[in-house]
Amino acid sequence: MDKNDNRKNYSLSTRLLYGKMQTQAWDYTHHVVPPITMSSTFRLNSPQRGAEGFSAIGQRYPDDPGEQTYVYGRMGEPNNDMLSDVLAEAEGKECAVTYATGMAAINAAVLFSLQATSEVISHKTVYGCTYSFFTNWMPRMGHKVTFCDLSNPKSFVEHVTDRTRLLYLESPANPTLELLDLEAIMAEVKKINASRGEDDKILTVMDNTFATPFGQNPAKYGVDLIVHSLTKALSGFGTVLGGAVVTDKKYKNGLTLFRKDFGGSLCPSTAWNILAHGVSTLSLRLPKQQANAMKVAEYLEAHPDVERVYYPGLKSFPQYDIAQRMLRDFNGNFAPGFMLYFTLKAEDGDASKVRGEKMMTYVADNAYAITLAVSLGQIRTLIEHPGSMTHASYSAEEQIKIGMHPGGIRLAIGIEEADDIIKDLDEALIATREFANT
Ligand SMILES: *Cc1c(COP(=O)(O)O)cnc(C)c1O
């Protein structure tokens, strides 16, 4: 047995560090760390080889796409493939296709299988740009997108038509952290697909960015396409943008073809960065961020000025039972994650928003261990106001409908000492209270 075949005897954390060790993409004898490959085009030893490379990705649904012939960087290259192998390993899927950003990955996962009149059903609470893509662009391309509340797992069934080709999921949802019961939803999808042919099946796409593969395993429930913004916890250090779709081999060519023709390829040095620094340290960073998040959540929940804290690790979390079932780490331990959402006490929504803004302004001016910035999953703690920042694509009424609060504050916890994060929050809350009393 060679090292590669033998790797299944090792823990997932260790496999994320070593990958497949030696593949066609990585046939360097001397390196411990895979080298950065920076070649926009590839030497072909015959014109036939070039033709093979093009025709191979031209077949949309081959049974086994096999190893790719490298021809040109936009079509595929070694660093991207090494990263894809490790991401597939992390999610327990057969393969992955990487993209320039998370949004490029989401566009590919949604569009690659659609026909001109195909329809999509989506959970109501999704990442702000995903929502913008669904409402601004999909209708222009002729695709109807229907939103429903999948906290009731059967709610999408009444919207299914002969043209429904895709169900779009995101959990934990951004920013409310509302969870979906994947087991119950996928059972409904299976029932509908039982009477459909292969080309008419409803495919499921799930954005697993918040939980990461470390904290949730959608493949276990049969989700077809798992999308990630690699910009977040998978790269982890806040230095790069990237995206990926993790899936079964039969969808690999369609997704690679989409990348070739739409052009959202991931730069090889960025793929290398995520491979060498990000994915390899995921299971080291996340437990620390998670332990910090738990302490911060408990601190905020006990604070007299805080109205409500949403964190899946708190017993008061409305879907604590679903959290316990869905959010499990590589070793099966409860993994409530590093994201939390909270609101400040105030007479009404508008007053809460003003107080929240005061608090964030204080943090921006004075805090050392918390930064006012969008994004999440990196080693530094970030704070933001989704209502006016990441979720501005939802109108104020829509925000309330999806469970957001006008004054809701989102925290993405990093690896600082928890007490330092709490110290900054404490000072900001005192300053906010003094402001409210004047
Ligand atoms: C950031 C994010 C995206 C988009 O990823 P980019 O890399 O910024 O394009 C999609 N989904 C979720 C949940 C995100 O947090």
The ligand as a Gaussian input file, in Angstrom:
#p B3LYP/6-31G(d) Opt

LIG

0 1
 C      -18.361000      35.913000       1.948000
 C      -19.446000      34.967000       1.659000
 C      -19.773000      34.635000       0.332000
 C      -19.097000      35.264000      -0.857000
 O      -17.748000      34.977000      -0.915000
 P      -16.655000      35.938000      -1.647000
 O      -15.409000      35.150000      -1.521000
 O      -16.645000      37.227000      -0.884000
 O      -17.121000      36.122000      -3.050000
 C      -20.789000      33.726000       0.134000
 N      -21.453000      33.156000       1.162000
 C      -21.178000      33.466000       2.456000
 C      -21.953000      32.816000       3.529000
 C      -20.164000      34.374000       2.737000
 O      -19.904000      34.666000       4.012000

